[in-house]
Amino acid sequence: MIDRTIATRAHPSRTPCLTAVLRMAGLRPTRQRVALAELLFGGPHRHVSAEQLHGEASMANVNVSLATIYNTLHQFHEAGLLREVAIDAARSYFDTDTSDHHHFFVEDEQRMIDIPADAVEFRSLPRAPEGMEVSHVDVVIRVRRAPR
């Protein structure tokens, strides 16, 4: 896990920039949204669950409920700031890299690793239902440590 407290202190506040990003995405830059945006976007691209972000928020003294975290992550996703990657019906990760790419999911570590889009090839895709178009394809390849 990345230690965001050190990274945040080493750089000047990104609050004015993040406030503008939130406004441009059509979101009101509330104190909680800006604080969560600083945690999410204050470093390199990454994958985070709501529970992980809630833990980081607590460590950074950002007083926010888990329900607010879920709501904010979904709002950021709807605004195009995050990409949601569903692992199963009960678990999603949010990816700060919204570019076209795929993922390995390391089952025994509960973490995701990016796969470049051009590393996965499709011979064909099924035709979309009438009146619809394929917006994107998400591939999640589940992996685990091989026995020794």
N, CA, C and O of each residue as an XYZ file, in Angstrom:
592
protein
N       0.840     -1.180      0.000
C       0.000      0.000      0.000
C       0.885      1.243      0.000
O       1.946      1.257      0.624
N       0.456      2.258     -0.684
C       1.210      3.500     -0.797
C       0.971      4.353      0.441
O      -0.174      4.522      0.862
N       2.025      4.887      1.024
C       1.901      5.787      2.161
C       1.626      7.184      1.637
O       2.545      7.894      1.231
N       0.372      7.572      1.646
C      -0.046      8.860      1.091
C       0.315     10.026      2.002
O       0.392     11.159      1.525
N       0.538      9.795      3.292
C       0.849     10.909      4.186
C       2.172     11.545      3.808
O       2.298     12.769      3.837
N       3.155     10.740      3.455
C       4.450     11.288      3.049
C       4.328     12.005      1.714
O       4.845     13.110      1.547
N       3.639     11.373      0.757
C       3.485     11.969     -0.565
C       2.737     13.294     -0.487
O       3.074     14.241     -1.199
N       1.723     13.366      0.376
C       0.939     14.589      0.487
C       1.772     15.723      1.074
O       1.663     16.862      0.621
N       2.598     15.434      2.071
C       3.412     16.484      2.684
C       4.520     16.973      1.757
O       4.929     18.131      1.836
N       5.005     16.101      0.883
C       6.122     16.458      0.024
C       5.713     17.393     -1.107
O       6.563     18.068     -1.688
N       4.433     17.442     -1.424
C       3.946     18.264     -2.523
C       2.989     19.326     -1.985
O       2.291     19.094     -0.998
N       2.958     20.470     -2.625
C       1.978     21.468     -2.205
C       0.569     20.936     -2.455
O       0.378     20.038     -3.275
N      -0.397     21.478     -1.764
C      -1.779     21.029     -1.900
C      -2.254     21.124     -3.350
O      -1.994     22.104     -4.048
N      -2.949     20.087     -3.773
C      -3.536     20.065     -5.113
C      -4.997     20.497     -5.066
O      -5.712     20.368     -6.060
N      -5.446     21.006     -3.925
C      -6.847     21.339     -3.725
C      -7.407     22.256     -4.803
O      -8.481     21.958     -5.324
N      -6.743     23.366     -5.176
C      -7.317     24.222     -6.227
C      -7.497     23.471     -7.554
O      -8.510     23.644     -8.230
N      -6.525     22.648     -7.922
C      -6.609     21.883     -9.167
C      -7.725     20.845     -9.083
O      -8.509     20.706    -10.022
N      -7.806     20.126     -7.985
C      -8.841     19.101     -7.829
C     -10.222     19.727     -7.760
O     -11.191     19.152     -8.256
N     -10.322     20.888     -7.155
C     -11.597     21.600     -7.113
C     -12.057     21.908     -8.536
O     -13.231     21.731     -8.861
N     -11.145     22.363     -9.376
C     -11.481     22.655    -10.771
C     -11.864     21.390    -11.527
O     -12.806     21.400    -12.319
N     -11.138     20.302    -11.286
C     -11.452     19.024    -11.952
C     -12.858     18.567    -11.567
O     -13.633     18.148    -12.428
N     -13.182     18.644    -10.295
C     -14.516     18.247     -9.851
C     -15.593     19.120    -10.487
O     -16.617     18.612    -10.944
N     -15.368     20.405    -10.516
C     -16.348     21.310    -11.144
C     -16.517     20.999    -12.629
O     -17.637     20.963    -13.137
N     -15.394     20.775    -13.325
C     -15.467     20.465    -14.765
C     -16.198     19.145    -15.005
O     -16.800     18.954    -16.062
N     -16.150     18.240    -14.039
C     -16.844     16.957    -14.156
C     -18.317     17.077    -13.742
O     -19.056     16.093    -13.776
N     -18.733     18.273    -13.354
C     -20.123     18.492    -12.970
C     -20.428     18.157    -11.526
O     -21.590     17.983    -11.156
N     -19.389     18.064    -10.704
C     -19.569     17.743     -9.289
C     -19.236     18.949     -8.424
O     -18.261     19.659     -8.673
N     -20.056     19.170     -7.408
C     -19.780     20.246     -6.468
C     -18.593     19.828     -5.601
O     -18.611     18.739     -5.026
N     -17.562     20.670     -5.493
C     -16.355     20.308     -4.725
C     -16.547     20.474     -3.221
O     -16.032     21.416     -2.619
N     -17.289     19.558     -2.628
C     -17.480     19.598     -1.177
C     -16.160     19.266     -0.486
O     -15.236     18.744     -1.109
N     -16.084     19.568      0.780
C     -14.872     19.286      1.547
C     -14.533     17.795      1.486
O     -13.372     17.428      1.305
N     -15.541     16.942      1.636
C     -15.291     15.499      1.621
C     -14.865     15.008      0.234
O     -13.956     14.185      0.125
N     -15.507     15.502     -0.818
C     -15.110     15.091     -2.172
C     -13.679     15.511     -2.482
O     -12.915     14.738     -3.061
N     -13.315     16.719     -2.104
C     -11.951     17.192     -2.365
C     -10.948     16.365     -1.576
O      -9.901     15.993     -2.106
N     -11.252     16.076     -0.324
C     -10.336     15.270      0.502
C     -10.172     13.870     -0.085
O      -9.058     13.346     -0.121
N     -11.263     13.259     -0.543
C     -11.175     11.924     -1.138
C     -10.452     11.977     -2.479
O      -9.704     11.058     -2.813
N     -10.664     13.035     -3.245
C      -9.951     13.197     -4.516
C      -8.452     13.320     -4.275
O      -7.660     12.775     -5.043
N      -8.051     14.025     -3.222
C      -6.621     14.132     -2.894
C      -6.029     12.766     -2.584
O      -4.909     12.466     -2.997
N      -6.776     11.933     -1.854
C      -6.298     10.585     -1.542
C      -6.216      9.723     -2.808
O      -5.254      8.979     -2.998
N      -7.227      9.832     -3.663
C      -7.278      9.000     -4.869
C      -6.257      9.416     -5.918
O      -5.566      8.573     -6.488
N      -6.165     10.700     -6.166
C      -5.393     11.187     -7.308
C      -4.070     11.846     -6.925
O      -3.415     12.454     -7.771
N      -3.676     11.730     -5.669
C      -2.461     12.375     -5.184
C      -1.177     11.638     -5.507
O      -0.105     12.060     -5.071
N      -1.251     10.565     -6.247
C      -0.056      9.778     -6.570
C      -0.240      9.072     -7.893
O      -1.022      9.512     -8.736
N       0.480      7.978     -8.080
C       0.360      7.244     -9.347
C      -1.008      6.567     -9.469
O      -1.741      6.440     -8.488
N      -1.337      6.135    -10.690
C      -2.582      5.405    -10.906
C      -2.622      4.175    -10.016
O      -1.596      3.549     -9.749
N      -3.825      3.839     -9.562
C      -3.961      2.683     -8.690
C      -5.385      2.163     -8.689
O      -6.292      2.777     -9.250
N      -5.562      1.022     -8.050
C      -6.857      0.377     -7.894
C      -7.193      0.389     -6.411
O      -6.354      0.033     -5.584
N      -8.406      0.793     -6.068
C      -8.758      0.914     -4.663
C     -10.197      0.444     -4.449
O     -11.078      0.710     -5.267
N     -10.419     -0.255     -3.343
C     -11.780     -0.615     -2.957
C     -12.310      0.482     -2.030
O     -11.548      1.301     -1.515
N     -13.606      0.481     -1.832
C     -14.204      1.465     -0.924
C     -13.648      1.291      0.487
O     -13.391      2.271      1.186
N     -13.468      0.048      0.895
C     -12.946     -0.214      2.237
C     -11.502      0.280      2.395
O     -11.132      0.823      3.435
N     -10.698      0.083      1.351
C      -9.316      0.589      1.399
C      -9.305      2.108      1.505
O      -8.563      2.671      2.310
N     -10.129      2.778      0.689
C     -10.177      4.239      0.722
C     -10.685      4.727      2.079
O     -10.209      5.741      2.591
N     -11.634      4.023      2.653
C     -12.144      4.398      3.969
C     -11.025      4.328      5.010
O     -10.906      5.212      5.858
N     -10.204      3.271      4.943
C      -9.067      3.156      5.855
C      -8.066      4.283      5.662
O      -7.559      4.840      6.635
N      -7.779      4.622      4.405
C      -6.848      5.726      4.125
C      -7.408      7.052      4.628
O      -6.675      7.883      5.165
N      -8.717      7.243      4.448
C      -9.346      8.479      4.916
C      -9.236      8.580      6.435
O      -8.939      9.648      6.970
N      -9.473      7.482      7.120
C      -9.360      7.484      8.591
C      -7.943      7.829      9.021
O      -7.746      8.630      9.936
N      -6.942      7.220      8.357
C      -5.541      7.501      8.700
C      -5.167      8.952      8.415
O      -4.290      9.506      9.078
N      -5.827      9.574      7.429
C      -5.541     10.967      7.078
C      -6.438     11.946      7.842
O      -6.471     13.139      7.541
N      -7.169     11.417      8.842
C      -8.084     12.238      9.649
C      -9.170     12.905      8.824
O      -9.582     14.024      9.129
N      -9.639     12.229      7.780
C     -10.780     12.696      7.001
C     -11.989     11.956      7.558
O     -12.119     10.745      7.381
N     -12.864     12.679      8.222
C     -14.033     12.080      8.864
C     -15.127     11.875      7.826
O     -15.829     12.813      7.447
N     -15.262     10.621      7.368
C     -16.229     10.305      6.326
C     -16.712      8.870      6.534
O     -15.925      7.984      6.868
N     -18.002      8.652      6.337
C     -18.563      7.319      6.532
C     -18.278      6.437      5.320
O     -17.976      6.933      4.235
N     -18.376      5.137      5.517
C     -18.187      4.200      4.411
C     -19.259      4.410      3.349
O     -18.979      4.271      2.158
N     -20.475      4.742      3.759
C     -21.550      5.015      2.794
C     -21.199      6.217      1.919
O     -21.449      6.198      0.714
N     -20.631      7.244      2.507
C     -20.210      8.423      1.736
C     -19.086      8.057      0.774
O     -19.040      8.561     -0.348
N     -18.184      7.187      1.204
C     -17.108      6.724      0.322
C     -17.714      6.035     -0.900
O     -17.359      6.354     -2.035
N     -18.630      5.089     -0.666
C     -19.282      4.395     -1.777
C     -19.975      5.380     -2.710
O     -19.819      5.302     -3.928
N     -20.738      6.302     -2.139
C     -21.449      7.290     -2.960
C     -20.477      8.131     -3.775
O     -20.705      8.372     -4.960
N     -19.409      8.573     -3.155
C     -18.432      9.420     -3.844
C     -17.720      8.650     -4.948
O     -17.534      9.178     -6.044
N     -17.321      7.415     -4.680
C     -16.676      6.610     -5.726
C     -17.604      6.434     -6.924
O     -17.170      6.549     -8.070
N     -18.866      6.158     -6.664
C     -19.816      5.994     -7.765
C     -20.059      7.314     -8.501
O     -20.222      7.315     -9.722
N     -20.086      8.431     -7.780
C     -20.224      9.741     -8.422
C     -19.009     10.038     -9.295
O     -19.161     10.518    -10.419
N     -17.810      9.761     -8.797
C     -16.588      9.967     -9.578
C     -16.599      9.072    -10.819
O     -16.178      9.493    -11.897
N     -17.079      7.846    -10.662
C     -17.169      6.937    -11.805
C     -18.154      7.477    -12.847
O     -17.834      7.521    -14.035
N     -19.329      7.883    -12.416
C     -20.343      8.423    -13.342
C     -19.838      9.674    -14.055
O     -20.211      9.937    -15.198
N     -18.992     10.439    -13.379
C     -18.441     11.667    -13.961
C     -17.237     11.386    -14.863
O     -16.708     12.306    -15.487
N     -16.796     10.122    -14.941
C     -15.675      9.762    -15.801
C     -14.303      9.931    -15.164
O     -13.288      9.857    -15.857
N     -14.257     10.156    -13.857
C     -12.975     10.345    -13.176
C     -12.350      9.027    -12.737
O     -11.138      8.949    -12.537
N     -13.168      7.999    -12.586
C     -12.708      6.675    -12.170
C     -13.339      5.625    -13.069
O     -14.371      5.857    -13.698
N     -12.710      4.491    -13.114
C     -13.251      3.346    -13.830
C     -13.560      2.269    -12.793
O     -12.708      1.939    -11.968
N     -14.763      1.726    -12.831
C     -15.135      0.666    -11.900
C     -14.859     -0.688    -12.541
O     -15.246     -0.940    -13.682
N     -14.190     -1.547    -11.794
C     -13.897     -2.903    -12.264
C     -14.557     -3.864    -11.285
O     -14.120     -3.996    -10.142
N     -15.611     -4.531    -11.739
C     -16.334     -5.479    -10.892
C     -15.609     -6.814    -10.901
O     -15.366     -7.391    -11.961
N     -15.271     -7.294     -9.735
C     -14.605     -8.586     -9.586
C     -15.657     -9.678     -9.442
O     -15.533    -10.743    -10.046
N     -16.673     -9.424     -8.659
C     -17.822    -10.308     -8.534
C     -18.994     -9.455     -8.074
O     -18.874     -8.234     -7.974
N     -20.123    -10.091     -7.794
C     -21.330     -9.333     -7.454
C     -21.171     -8.467     -6.203
O     -21.870     -7.465     -6.051
N     -20.267     -8.844     -5.319
C     -20.122     -8.124     -4.055
C     -18.863     -7.274     -3.954
O     -18.641     -6.628     -2.930
N     -18.029     -7.262     -5.005
C     -16.739     -6.581     -4.863
C     -16.354     -5.851     -6.138
O     -16.350     -6.425     -7.227
N     -16.031     -4.572     -5.982
C     -15.544     -3.753     -7.083
C     -14.300     -3.007     -6.632
O     -14.123     -2.691     -5.455
N     -13.448     -2.738     -7.608
C     -12.305     -1.862     -7.393
C     -12.505     -0.655     -8.294
O     -13.147     -0.746     -9.340
N     -11.955      0.465     -7.880
C     -12.033      1.679     -8.679
C     -10.629      2.024     -9.132
O      -9.696      2.095     -8.332
N     -10.498      2.237    -10.426
C      -9.209      2.440    -11.078
C      -9.078      3.913    -11.433
O      -9.958      4.478    -12.083
N      -7.988      4.535    -11.010
C      -7.771      5.944    -11.339
C      -7.292      6.124    -12.774
O      -7.262      7.246    -13.279
N      -6.917      5.031    -13.437
C      -6.517      5.072    -14.848
C      -7.743      4.721    -15.680
O      -8.155      3.562    -15.719
N      -8.323      5.705    -16.338
C      -9.548      5.492    -17.111
C      -9.270      5.136    -18.571
O     -10.202      5.020    -19.367
N      -8.001      4.964    -18.929
C      -7.676      4.587    -20.309
C      -8.108      3.146    -20.576
O      -8.418      2.397    -19.650
N      -8.122      2.775    -21.843
C      -8.524      1.433    -22.256
C      -7.428      0.435    -21.887
O      -6.327      0.485    -22.436
N      -7.731     -0.470    -20.955
C      -6.806     -1.532    -20.550
C      -7.579     -2.606    -19.802
O      -8.764     -2.441    -19.515
N      -6.909     -3.701    -19.490
C      -7.529     -4.840    -18.825
C      -6.781     -5.113    -17.520
O      -5.873     -4.368    -17.151
N      -7.173     -6.195    -16.818
C      -6.599     -6.445    -15.499
C      -6.378     -7.917    -15.200
O      -7.133     -8.782    -15.642
N      -5.322     -8.179    -14.438
C      -5.158     -9.422    -13.708
C      -5.711     -9.143    -12.317
O      -5.496     -8.064    -11.765
N      -6.426    -10.115    -11.750
C      -6.841    -10.021    -10.353
C      -6.128    -11.130     -9.610
O      -6.376    -12.309     -9.862
N      -5.242    -10.762     -8.696
C      -4.470    -11.725     -7.921
C      -5.341    -12.146     -6.745
O      -5.469    -11.422     -5.758
N      -5.937    -13.328     -6.866
C      -6.947    -13.774     -5.904
C      -6.433    -13.853     -4.472
O      -7.099    -13.377     -3.553
N      -5.254    -14.449     -4.267
C      -4.776    -14.629     -2.900
C      -4.233    -13.348     -2.271
O      -3.935    -13.325     -1.077
N      -4.102    -12.294     -3.054
C      -3.627    -11.009     -2.525
C      -4.688     -9.924     -2.618
O      -4.500     -8.821     -2.104
N      -5.807    -10.233     -3.273
C      -6.896     -9.260     -3.430
C      -6.398     -7.950     -4.031
O      -6.709     -6.866     -3.539
N      -5.613     -8.073     -5.112
C      -5.118     -6.851     -5.762
C      -5.195     -7.007     -7.274
O      -5.302     -8.114     -7.802
N      -5.137     -5.877     -7.949
C      -5.242     -5.848     -9.404
C      -3.953     -5.350    -10.022
O      -3.252     -4.514     -9.453
N      -3.652     -5.884    -11.211
C      -2.479     -5.478    -11.976
C      -2.966     -5.137    -13.377
O      -3.730     -5.898    -13.970
N      -2.533     -4.010    -13.904
C      -2.942     -3.592    -15.241
C      -2.359     -4.491    -16.323
O      -1.241     -4.992    -16.203
N      -3.141     -4.683    -17.382
C      -2.707     -5.359    -18.606
C      -2.924     -4.357    -19.734
O      -4.035     -3.846    -19.879
N      -1.911     -4.058    -20.533
C      -2.115     -3.124    -21.648
C      -3.220     -3.630    -22.585
O      -3.363     -4.835    -22.793
N      -3.982     -2.715    -23.135
C      -5.099     -3.085    -24.015
C      -4.645     -3.928    -25.188
O      -5.347     -4.856    -25.592
N      -3.476     -3.620    -25.744
C      -3.021     -4.354    -26.928
C      -2.459     -5.741    -26.609
O      -2.072     -6.470    -27.523
N      -2.408     -6.117    -25.321
C      -1.933     -7.445    -24.942
C      -3.053     -8.490    -24.994
O      -2.798     -9.688    -24.876
N      -4.288     -8.027    -25.172
C      -5.435     -8.923    -25.276
C      -6.036     -8.735    -26.655
O      -6.386     -7.622    -27.048
N      -6.153     -9.832    -27.384
C      -6.698     -9.767    -28.743
C      -8.009    -10.523    -28.819
O      -8.168    -11.578    -28.206
N      -8.940     -9.980    -29.571
C     -10.218    -10.616    -29.814
C     -10.340    -10.899    -31.302
O     -10.075    -10.034    -32.137
N     -10.739    -12.106    -31.618
C     -10.977    -12.417    -33.026
C     -12.269    -11.748    -33.472
O     -12.351    -11.205    -34.573
N     -13.275    -11.793    -32.610
C     -14.536    -11.120    -32.921
C     -15.313    -10.918    -31.628
O     -15.057    -11.574    -30.619
N     -16.253    -10.011    -31.683
C     -17.178     -9.775    -30.587
C     -18.588    -10.031    -31.107
O     -18.847     -9.855    -32.297
N     -19.485    -10.437    -30.246
C     -20.863    -10.593    -30.716
C     -21.452     -9.232    -31.090
O     -21.061     -8.198    -30.550
N     -22.376     -9.258    -32.002
C     -23.043     -8.023    -32.406
C     -23.879     -7.513    -31.237
O     -24.564     -8.289    -30.570
N     -23.822     -6.232    -30.996
C     -24.615     -5.635    -29.919
C     -26.096     -5.723    -30.276
O     -26.448     -5.727    -31.456
N     -26.967     -5.792    -29.269
C     -28.404     -5.801    -29.548
C     -28.811     -4.576    -30.372
O     -28.149     -3.538    -30.340
N     -29.893     -4.719    -31.097
C     -30.356     -3.638    -31.975
C     -30.519     -2.340    -31.191
O     -31.094     -2.323    -30.103
N     -30.009     -1.266    -31.759
C     -30.092      0.051    -31.138
C     -29.008      0.318    -30.100
O     -29.017      1.360    -29.444
N     -28.072     -0.622    -29.949
C     -26.997     -0.450    -28.959
C     -25.647     -0.600    -29.631
O     -25.539     -1.128    -30.738
N     -24.615     -0.123    -28.937
C     -23.248     -0.277    -29.412
C     -22.358     -0.692    -28.254
O     -22.651     -0.385    -27.098
N     -21.275     -1.387    -28.560
C     -20.314     -1.785    -27.534
C     -19.537     -0.535    -27.131
O     -18.927      0.119    -27.977
N     -19.559     -0.206    -25.851
C     -18.832      0.981    -25.385
C     -17.398      0.638    -25.015
O     -16.492      1.427    -25.280
N     -17.174     -0.514    -24.412
C     -15.830     -0.994    -24.106
C     -15.923     -2.437    -23.626
O     -17.003     -2.931    -23.303
N     -14.792     -3.092    -23.587
C     -14.722     -4.477    -23.125
C     -13.754     -4.530    -21.954
O     -12.610     -4.090    -22.067
N     -14.209     -5.065    -20.835
C     -13.357     -5.234    -19.661
C     -13.005     -6.708    -19.533
O     -13.890     -7.560    -19.464
N     -11.718     -7.005    -19.503
C     -11.257     -8.365    -19.284
C     -10.559     -8.401    -17.933
O      -9.635     -7.628    -17.678
N     -11.012     -9.311    -17.068
C     -10.359     -9.535    -15.785
C      -9.921    -10.993    -15.780
O     -10.748    -11.903    -15.837
N      -8.629    -11.198    -15.713
C      -8.063    -12.544    -15.677
C      -7.652    -12.824    -14.241
O      -6.795    -12.138    -13.683
N      -8.266    -13.831    -13.653
C      -7.980    -14.192    -12.263
C      -6.735    -15.065    -12.228
O      -6.620    -16.035    -12.977
N      -5.809    -14.712    -11.353
C      -4.582    -15.485    -11.179
C      -4.357    -15.728     -9.698
O      -4.917    -15.038     -8.845
N      -3.529    -16.720     -9.408
C      -3.110    -17.007     -8.033
C      -1.713    -17.581     -8.083
O      -1.252    -18.048     -9.124
N      -1.047    -17.539     -6.949
C       0.310    -18.067     -6.861
C       0.287    -19.558     -7.189
O      -0.553    -20.305     -6.688
N       1.216    -19.973     -8.033
C       1.338    -21.390     -8.381
C       1.940    -22.130     -7.197
O       2.829    -21.604     -6.528
N       1.461    -23.360     -6.925
C       2.066    -24.136     -5.831
C       3.523    -24.479     -6.138
O       3.892    -24.672     -7.297
N       4.325    -24.551     -5.120
C       5.756    -24.827     -5.312
C       6.026    -26.293     -5.241
O       7.174    -26.717     -5.380
